[in-house]
Amino acid sequence: MRRLLLTIVCCALLPSLGGCVVWRGVANLVRPAPQVAEVRAVPAPGLVAPELTAVADRLYARAADAIRVRDYALALELLQVAAARAPADVRVLNAQAVIYDKLGRFDLSARYYARALAVDPGSSIVAHNIAYSARLSGRAVDTGRLLAGGPPEGPAAGNGGAIPVGAP
């Protein structure tokens, strides 16, 4: 009995005599230290990034589909991404203006039509869309002057006959 008592006392005192090293080892067994992992991008061999115009073409096509089903919010999001990829794409600028026409935001559509005309002054599609936008908003625009490359005129064309250009 005495021997058993001595063994129990020694087992109880042994960890405290071992110091922090023993307890730290026991703690690590119960709760191991977190491992740090480094994550970094590695280019895949043979993988070529798509051209910006190809990305803009796909986004434009998806936006055109969204316009057909009258999901103008999705179409605008897609066109904004496409415009960021290809800021001088007349189709994207024209499509943004058309959507704003459909939403009744003629001030914004005029800005995008002006940007489209700045990129391609001879675009008959943009000129016809400007004339259509003017009819929708109750303004009069000389289509012949637009097709000739001049700015739209009329009392309601805004800012002295020129379409305002600025950030949307």
N, C-alpha and C positions, 0 to 999 in steps of 0.2 A: 504494500500500500504506500509505503514511504517512497519507493522508487517511482511509482505512478504519479504521485504528487510532485516529485522533483521533475519529472519529464514534462508535466503540464506547465509548471512554472517556467521551465527553460524554454519551452515552445512559445509561451506568451511573451517572454522577455527578448527572445532572439531577434525578432524583427525590429524592435526598437533599438537594440544594440547594433544592428546592421546599418543604421543611418538612412539617409534619404535615397541612396542608390537602390536599395531593395524596394522601397515604396514606389519609386519612379518606374522601376522595371515592372512592378505589378500594375501600375496605372497604365503603362504602355500596352500591356497585354489586354487590358480591359478596353481601353480607348486608344487606338494607335494614332500617331501624329499624321495629319493630312499630308498627302503627297502633292507636290507642286508640279503641274504639267505645263509645258510651253506649247502653245498652238500658234502656228504661223502658216501662211498661205505659201504653197509651193506650186509654181506653174507646171501644168501638165505638158509633157513633151508632145509637140505636134498640134497642140490646141491653139487655134487662132481666134482672136477676138472678132466678133462680127463687126462689119462696117457700120458706121453710124447711120448712113442713109438706108441700109437694109433694115436696121432696127426701126427707123422712122417710117419706112414703108409698111412694115408689119403693124406698127401702132396705128398708122393712118387707116389701114384696112379694117382693123378691129374697131376703130372709132366710127368708120362709115357704117359698119354693121350695127353699132349701138345707136347711131342716128336713125337708121331704118326702123328700129324697134322703139324709137323715141325715148331712149335712155340717155338723156342729154348730160346728166351728171357724169356718167361713166365716159361718155364721149369726150367731154371737156378734160377729164383727168388724163385720158390716153393722149389727147392732143397736146396737153401741156408737157407731158413727158417727151412726146415726139418733137415739140418745139425746142425743148432743151437739148435734144440730140442733134437736130438740124434746124437751127433758127432761121435759115433763109429758104425754107421750103414753102413755096407759094400755096401748095395744096393744103398744108396744115394751117397756115394763117387764114386762108379763105374758109376752111371748114370751121375754124373757131368763130369767125365772123358770122357764118351762117347759123351756127348754134345760138349765138347771142341774138340774132334776128328772130329766131324761133321763140326765144325766151322773152322777147320784147325789150331787150337791152340794146337799143339802137346806138347809144353812146359808145358802148364797148364794141359793137360790131363795126362802127365807123373807124375805131382805132385799128382793129385788125385788118380791115379792108385797106386802110392807109398803109399799113406795114406791107401788105401783100403787093400793093401798087408800087411801093418803094423798091421792092425786090424785082418785080416784073411789071414795068409801066405799061407794056403793050398787051397785057393779058385781057382777052375779051371776056373770059369767064368771070374774072373779078369785076370788070366794068359792068357786066350785066347784073351781077349780084348786088353791086352798089346801087344800080338803078332800081332793082327790085326792093332792096332795103329802103330806099327813099320812098317808093310808093307805099310800102307797108307803114312807114312812119308818118306819111302825109307830106313829105317833102317833094319838091320838083328838082330833078337832076337832068342835065342835058347829056344823054347817052352818046351822042355824036362827039362831044368834046371829050368824054371819058375814053372812047375808043381811039381818039386821036392822041391820047396820052396826057391830056390836061386835067387839072383838078376839077371836081364837080362844082357847079355854080348853082346859085339860087339863094333866096333869102334865108331859107331854113337849113342850108348846108352847114352852117356853123363856122365861126371864126373867120369871117371874111371870105367865105366861099371855099376854104380848104378844109379837108377832113382833119380833125385834131389827131396828132400823133403823141402818144405818151404811154406810160406804163398802165396796164389794165387795172 
